[in-house]
């Protein structure tokens, strides 16, 4: 379960991502299956691969800062929508 500070940090973090990458949407925030104390910020991936690389560069810097400053591990998990055909 997310505590108040984790909720605040993930919401602020997503808002910063959204400013630079307006095409991404928040899917949900879930605990990692490997460690429930770690959080996954599940978002839609930008349509262009280069934008996704830029997003991951920015996210890795910010998540490292959060880990160092607050001790919370947050991972950004961009997901592409998959279309299944019958």
Steps between C-alpha positions, in 0.01 A plus 500: 500500500623845409563748778424872480853602392519231229163614366614862500831418327341284229230757425754784479732285291225415251403869470861586411505219241168617358634852440789374286310202354134606466423191292547261795216398730508350846367144499550426869750480782568149629738334743778301337431125501860449615490748789173657615694799639604593144245678283439473128367808325320338206454744213424487131813514287553788258423394143851576375787285622735799527252676732484187713881505533484867604229419753702215649810721526305766685321244717819320599656823623194596702443153647867490608450837671187374679680185614796699630295777665209300641598133484205404278554292187268605218526351153337644189348224287392628157256266328392494140136426428479162335226424253393139470331384181263204499 
